[in-house]
């Protein structure tokens, strides 16, 4: 499950946050690990499906999320107040009076392990997933 930055108001919010902390909210949180598994010689077949998930968030929730970021907590009270006001303006400009929806991408992978490969010696330098039998 990774954040989807394709929605304009989300990109504006990220730009605001990254203006304070350029490294904030940049990870894919393990999304590459499924690619490592898929590229393994032990997984000759796999299936993938992706789903977009929308998580509702109200203005107070968005401001609490921004306020909870480590870089924001290190700001002076005046700077913190300005950032939260800017985040509130982003919310207000995107909202029609209702809650906003935060987009995420859910990637599902089903891998089919080739058990014939598992009967051969596994080299310690192999980057594949090792499952003890």
N, C-alpha and C positions, 0 to 999 in steps of 0.2 A: 504494500500500500504506500504510494508516494503522492506527494502534493502535486497538483496540476496547476501550473502557472500560466495556462493559456487564456484565462479570463482577464480582461483588462483591469478591473478593480483590484484583483489579486496582484497583478504585476505592479500597479501603483503602490500598493501596500508594501510589497517586497522592496521596491526602490526606496521607499521611505526608511524602512528598517536597515537596508544595506547601506544607506547613506550614513548611518551611525556605526554599523558593524558589517563591513564588506563580506565577511565570511558567514553571516547569519543565514540560516535556512537554505543551505546549498546542498545538503546531502540527499542521496537517494535511499539511504537507510537500508542497505543490503540488496538493492535491486540487481546489482552486478553478480551477486552470488548465484542466482538462478542461471545466468549466462555461463558461468564457470561450470555448473553442473551440466548444462545442455551441450557444452563443447567437449565434455569428457568422452573418452573412447568407450566408457562403460554405459553410456546412454545414447544408443544409436537412434532412438525414436523419442520424440516428445510432442506434446500438444500444448498450445498456448491459447489463452483467452484473456482479453482485457475488458474491464468494465469501468465505466465512469460512475463514481459515487458522489452524491451531493450531500454535504453535511450542513444542516441549518445552523446559523449563528446569528444571535441578536447583537445589537450595538454594544451592550455592556460586556457580552462575552468576547467580542472582538477586542475591545479595549483592555480587558483583563488578560487576553492572550498576548497582546503587544506589551503590556506592562510587566508581564511575567518573564520576558526575555532578559537574559543576563546583562546584555549591553544597555538596555533601558534602565535597569536598576542601578547601574553605575553612574547615570547622569545626575546632574544637579536637579533640584526640585523644579526649577524654572524650565530647564531643557526637557525634562521628563513631561512636564505639563504641555509644552509646545508640541512634542511628538504625539502625545495622546490626542491633542486637539486636531493635529493634522490627520491622524488615523480616523478620528471621528468624522472629519470632513470627507475622507475617502468613503467611509461607510455611507454617510448621508447622500453623497453624490451618486452612489450605485443603488441605493435602496429606494423603493417606491413606498416606503412606510412599513413594509413587511421585513421579516428577517432576510438576510442574505444567505446564499448557499456557497459553502466552500467546496471547491471541486478536488477530488482525489482520483487517481488511477489505481485500480486493483488489478494486478497482473497475476493470473493463475497459471501454473505450469504443472503438467503431469508428465513425469519422466518414466520411460520404460527401460529398466536395467537389463543389459545383456549378461545373463548369468554365465554364459560360456566364457566370456572374458574374465570373469572372476576366478576361474580355475587356473589361470596363468599367474605366475608370480607378479606381484605388484612392486614396482620400484619405489623406494622411499621418496624419490624426487618427483614422482607423479603428482600432478595438481588435482587429481580426481578425488571425489568423495569416496572414502573407504568405509564400508559397512561390515563390521565383524559378523561372521556367520556362526 
